[in-house]
Amino acid sequence: MPTSFPLRCAAIAVLLFAALPAWAQAPAVSLPAAAPAAANPYGLQALWAQGDAVSKGTLIILVVMSLASWYVLVTKLIAQSRMGGQGKAANQSFWKADTVRQGADSLQPGSPYRYIAEAALEATRKHDGLIGQVDLNTWVTQSIERAVATVHSRTQEGLAVLATVGSTAPFVGLFGTVWGIYNALVRIGASGQASIDKVAGPVGEALIMTAIGLAVAVPAVLGYNWLVRRNKVAMDSVRAFGSDLHTVLLAAVAARRPEG
């Protein structure tokens, strides 16, 4: 008995060493691969793919409104920057000229300041006939005021687009949400499944329209207020130029008249 136990241990060791090559050649047991992450069945892509003509039309309208508001915002900023540069050029060159005519010629073509100067000079040249019965001071004042009003009207172009987008885009998005929820509830009712996973997806998908409407409206409102403020600053400079031009022009006309 005592001698049999070492013999058994030696036999087991020999069998283990003999089995090692077979185990090494055996194919490794592979663990199951992790399942790929499930794609999100909801979102803008699903909203477009599953939406009807009304939903797609609403989304297209919101996109067009956003593009229009950003176009107006960028173009107005460029125009206001150009107008500010023209104002600086007018203050540097116009008042150093010997005559109003030379000062007007020194201004950039298309400049609102040159437009006002040309209108004032035209008023002095056409002060005859029935218009000659009007006092020159009153006639020149009215001509400059009309020119300033025209410039102000041009600075307001496009702002109505921003105001319209800012005030209506949230309601357009809300309409898309209501329509999307209605269609989602109709599909849920037709399928007969009212579990939370069947309801939350389509309803949350429809709420994206409201978020899009707000995303379109907020930049339009902020841009509108910003542009209105910048227009006010620019028009203050234009009105000051018109007032100074009125004084200088009347003094030049009075200096050309013979004394007594």
HELIX and SHEET records of a PDB file:
HELIX    1   1 SER A    4  GLN A   25  1                                  22    
HELIX    2   2 LEU A   44  GLN A   50  1                                   7    
HELIX    3   3 ALA A   53  SER A   93  1                                  41    
HELIX    4   4 PHE A   94  LYS A   96  5                                   3    
HELIX    5   5 VAL A  100  SER A  106  1                                   7    
HELIX    6   6 PRO A  112  ARG A  125  1                                  14    
HELIX    7   7 GLY A  129  GLY A  132  1                                   4    
HELIX    8   8 LEU A  136  THR A  155  1                                  20    
HELIX    9   9 LEU A  159  SER A  191  1                                  33    
HELIX   10  10 ILE A  196  ARG A  256  1                                  61    
END                                                                             
